[in-house]
């Protein structure tokens, strides 16, 4: 057991979580920049974290059948979201899982880092980012600056909604 399976909180205890929680804090979505375990003092503000797949797949690479099997859980989590909610998908797997959960055609919303899509008739906005894994950051496919740019776009979107509402 390592990472979230050891700590009880998604993206905690592994490299991806270091970048994610620092960024959540930087943009006002987290009370602290470091997350250690589900019982620490971190408080998420205006956001929540979930996974497209609820099980621990071999080598952290879920199979299509596992993604389909878990999609009902994701659908149930997303159904209660308020109109105007921003959803961040970390990688293609998450992006496609969100689209499936909302009964959207994947071909209509291609994944591309740094883009966003209005889905469900504008009910929610889906933001795309490469996953913040060590592999993606070590190869520079995703830099800290690129990740922060996605969060800046989310913050701008949520602030605009708050000012209008």
N, C-alpha and C positions, 0 to 999 in steps of 0.2 A: 504494500500500500504506500502510495506516495501522492503528492499534490493534493487535489481536492478530496480524493478518497481517504486520505489520512487525516486531513484537517477538518472536513465537514463543510467547507465552503468552496464553491466553484472558483477556480483560478487562484487558489491560495496554496502556497507551498511549492510553487514551481516558477520558472522564469517568466512565463507569460503573465502571471499574476503580478509580478514586480512592476512591469510596464503598465498593466491595466490599472492597478490600484493607485499608482502614482498619478496617472493621467486622470482618473476619476476625481482624485483629490484636487488636482491642479485646476480642473474646470468646474469645481463646486458640487460634484456628485457624490463625494465621499468625505467623511469627517477627518480622515487621516490618510497618509500616503502609503502606509504599510498595513497589510492584512496578514495575520498569522494563523488564525483559526476562527471557526464559527463563534467562539465565545469571547473573542477579543472586543475591544471597545469601538470598533469600526461601525459607523452608521452610514448607510447609503441614503442619499438625499435625492429624491425625485427620480430614482432609478431602481432597477432590480436586475439581478443576474440569473440567467437560467441556461440550460444546455439543450441542444437539439437532440442529444442522445443521453439517456439517463443511466445507461450501464457503463461498465469499464471495458471498452473494446480492446482486443489485442493490439499492442503497439499504438494505442490511442488513435486508431484509424477505423472508424465505424463502417460496417458493411451496409450496403443499400437496404438490406432487409432489417437491420437494426434501426436505421434511420426511419424507415416506414413504420416499424412497430412502435417507436417512441413518439411519432408525430401526433397521436391523439393526446398525449400528455401536454405537448407544447401547445396544441390547439386550445385545450382547456385553459392553460395559463394566459394565452393571448386574447381569448374571447372577452374577458372583462376589462380590457384596456380602454381608456377614455379616447374619444375622438381627438385627433391631433398628436397622439403619442408618437414619439420617436423610438424606433427600434434599431439597434446596431447589430448587424450580423458580422461576426468575426470569421470570415472565410466563406467559401462557396457552399460548404455543407450547411452551415447555419442559414445562409441566404436562401437556399432552396428549401430548407425545412420551414422557414417562416412563410414562404410563398405557398407551400403545400398546406400549411396550417390554415391559411386564409383562402384556400381553394383558388389560387391564382395560377395562370399558365406560366411556367418557368421561362419559356421562350419570350414572353412579353416583357420580362424584367431581367436583362442580362447582368450578371455580377461584374462589377468593375470597381476596383479600389477607389474610394473618394467620391463615388456617385451616390445619389439618393433617388428613391422612387416613391411616388405617391401610390399607395395600394388601397384596395377596398374603397374606390371612389374618393380617395383623399382622406379617408378615415384615419389612416396611419401613414407615417413616412418611414421607409426602410433605408437606412444608411449602410453602406458597404465599406468594409475595411479588410485588408489581409489579416489573417489571424496573427496575434501578437506572440507567436511561438518563438522559441530560441532559434530554430532553423530559419524562419523568415527574417528575423532581425540580424542574425549572424551573416546571412547572405546579402543583406541590405535590400531585400525585396520590400521590407517594411523598415523604415527608419523611425526613430522617435518623433522627428518632425512631421513625417507623413501621418503618423497616428494622431498627433496633436491637431493636425489640420482637420481630420475627420471630427474630432471632438469639438473643435472650434465651430464647425458647421452645425453640429448638433446643438451646441449652446446657443448659437445665433438663432436657430429655428425655435428652440424652446423659449428663449427670451422674447422673441417676436410674438409668439402665441400668448405668453403671459401678459405682455403689454397690451395686446388687443382684447384680452378677455376680462 
